[in-house]
Each structure stands twice: as C-alpha cells, then as structure tokens.
C-alpha cells in the first residue's frame, strides 16, 4: 500500500516539477517573435532586417547608433584623425573575446576590412568602405586606416561587424558565404531549426549574470496572432501591426498582459522604375510622381500608419516641398509588371490599392508577388517594369548605395555622371551647411531622372510582456545597422 501511495505521489508531482523547471528556464530566456526566418546569419551578407537583428547579438562593430540615432564607440576604445584627415588611428578595446575563445586584436580588424574590400567576396555594401585605401596594424590593439580621400562621415561606415581573423585565413569566397562564424558579441548560436526558430546562448554567463542566458527567436508567419502569443505567454516581445495597436486601446485584458512601445526606422518604402523598360518613359514616371507624392493617394492608404516621404535624401524630408509636374496620364492603355515581396502584407495591399486607383488613368498593373529571394533576383536582373520595395539606410544624407552607377541596390540602373559626382562630393564635405547644399543639388537631379519615387515611412510598434523589465530608454530611431533590441545589455532580467 505504501509503495502504491509513493508511486501515486510521484506521478502527481512530476508534472508540477517539470512545470516549475520550465518556468525557471523561461525566466532566463527572452522569447522574441519574428515574422520571417533570417535570410543569412553571415554578417557580411546580411541585408534584411530580421537577419540584422539576430546577427547584432552575435557580432559587434567598431561604432554603433544608440537609441536616439547618435553614433557611439562600440569595439573602439579611442580614435582620432591624422595627416589632415587622410588617416584614422583606431585603438581597440582590450579583453574582448570571440565565441571560439580567441581574443580580439588589431589583426581581426585588418583581416575584416581586407575581406570586405576583396571583390571576390561580393560584400553588398562595398561602396561604403571604398574610401579606405589600406589598413595597417600598429600593435596588438592599434590600427591605421589610410584613406583614398578625406571622408566626412567615416564613422558611419565603420559600423560593419568585426570577424575572427583565424577563420578568414585561406578561406574561399564560395565556402565563406555558408560558414557559421564566431562573433565577439554577447551571444553565440545554440540551435537553428529552420524555418521555425533560432536560439542564442549567452557567451560568458559568469561575466554577464544579469543578461538573459538565452534569446529564442520564434517565427510567427501570421502577424495577426502576435498579440495572442503575448497574451498566452508564448513570447515576450514582438512587432505588432497598426490594426492591433488600435484594438489594444479598447481591450483591457491585453493592456494587463503587455505594453506597447513605438519607434521609427531610418528608411522608407519606395517604388522603383526599371529604366531599361520602354514602358516607363519619363512622362509615365512623372505621372506616378504626381499621383504618389503630390496627391492624397498615400495619405488615404496609410490612414495614420506613417508619413509621406518627399525626397530620397531623408534628412531633407521636412525641408523639401513637393511640386507637381506638368504631365498627363497615358493616352493609350499601358500595361506594367509590378513586383513586390509576397511576405509583406503591407506592400501587397499597397500594390493592389495602386492597381485599383490607376485603372481609370489607362494604367493596368499586373502584380507579381514573389518570395523574398526570388524577388531580389528579379530586381537585380531587371525583370520588372516597376517594383515596390523598402530599405533601411545609415542615418545620414548619403544615398550612394541606391543612386550611384553600378551600386548594389541601384535596381533602376541609374548612371548619371552628375549624380555620381555629387554623391562623391557629399562624402568629403565636412561643412554641415555646404554638405546639405550638395544633397539639395542631388535631390534636383533625382527629380529630373526619377529612377524611383519614395513613398512612406511607417510607424513601428513593439508589444512587450509586462513580465519584462523595459529599460528607461528604448530605441526611438533604428538605422540599417541597428534593431529595437540592439543594446541587449539594457534588457536585463530580474536576478533573484
């Protein structure tokens, strides 16, 4: 009889014991909802936002943008200019280690820059570091960057992730792209289960006892289910749709379970024209500009979810007025193939809305919704008439990646010598007012050529479980190298 009672108690208590263990583990795990699986975890080839968010926890950079969009020292201890701005002296922080145990030294910076500049590796943002002529090691933590020319915003373009030199020796480009690299950030990869989740593990728990031991990224393909997962304690943090935010204000149960924080991204959704296509001549492009920038079309579509962008040089946005061109819609029926990313509900809705609105003007849009990688392939190979895409950029005037002849994200294939010259000049001018004048001139050339039309900048909302201690300052502005949880050391857990 005693034996049966003992077994009965075991079977009754075991579920509660494991439930308690599960709760303990969850308390030490930050569960982040993401809407797409990262396209790449190699920091050299990260171009999408989800990949950037995950990679930022594994790898660190020389400089980074803080929650207000201000550049701060990351792996850099000290730095200064020399030789009339033609050299940058960088002193790295000491006692920084990669996840494979190697200490970060000047050799890692030298090898990283040399790899990024090597055309065989096809670094997407190679144009950003073209101002670096050569990098030389001074000592264990010191380096000299010798520049081709004086560069006004050199810190902006030293935000790439630092790689481990030991892993780069004799590596072939075709092998490197698929390597799982060690980083010197706070976390390392523990588990990858594509396409459902990625788990990161704290690299040195003893040195960072207040940080979460694990960060678990869960893919939530149905964005509408995010608030329910917050409600059911399945996740701790997730981006929410504007419709959810509107409903939140009226649902008391939601308000008790999670709070909402908002921020903006330094970038925008845009419509790009294939300049090689005869169907999108200059008059057609001007008509699109009139409808999208000068009319109320975008305001109707957004319905308060964001703001209209009037110039691709975003820092000029509030200083520029949009004036309509003297043009008319096509006299004959014009059929245009329009592409967008099928994973973005917003862009799909925008394309369908645009198709309906343009029908009375003899413009018939033929939508093609493509998976992300296929979408990029079509863009890069000019297999479209128009396309709706989006990007994040550095928090600066520069748009060299988009408009410079031959640049990686110049999907319109614009190659205007005057634009190229201005973009080059803008990167060397240190006087703030003169620099703004340069980009005003570039804005005028953009208006003449119209390779793309910027559309809108959305407001973004993050749902955060009330069990999570939210730091006093969360990100208000995120650029291309950041994410809402960039400073993970600020998102500490409660330590009993």
Secondary structure, DSSP 4 states (H G I P E B T S, - for coil): -HHHHHHHHHHHHHHHHHHHHHHHHHHTEEEEEESS--S---TTS--SHHHHHHHHHH--BSEEE-TTS-EEESSEEEEEEETTTTEEEEEEPSS-B-TTSPBP-HHHHHHHHHHHH-GGG--TTGGGGTTEEEEEE-SSSEEEEEESS--TTGGGG--SBPPPHHHHTT--HHHHTT-----SSSEEEEEEETTTEEEEEES-TTT-TTS-SEEEEEE-SSGGGHHHHHHTTS-SEEEE-HHHHHHHTT-HHHHHHEEEEEEEESEEEEEEE-TT-TTS-HHHHHHHHIIIIISSHHHHHHTTSEEE---SSGGGGGG------S----SS-EEEEEEEETT-HHHHHHHHHHHHHHGGGTEEEEEEEE-HHHHHHHHHTT--SEEEEEEE--SSS--HHHHSTT-TT-TT----HHHHHHHHHHTT---HHHHHHHHHHHHHHHHHH-SEEEEEEEEEEEEEETTS---SS--SEE-TT--TT--GGGSPPP--
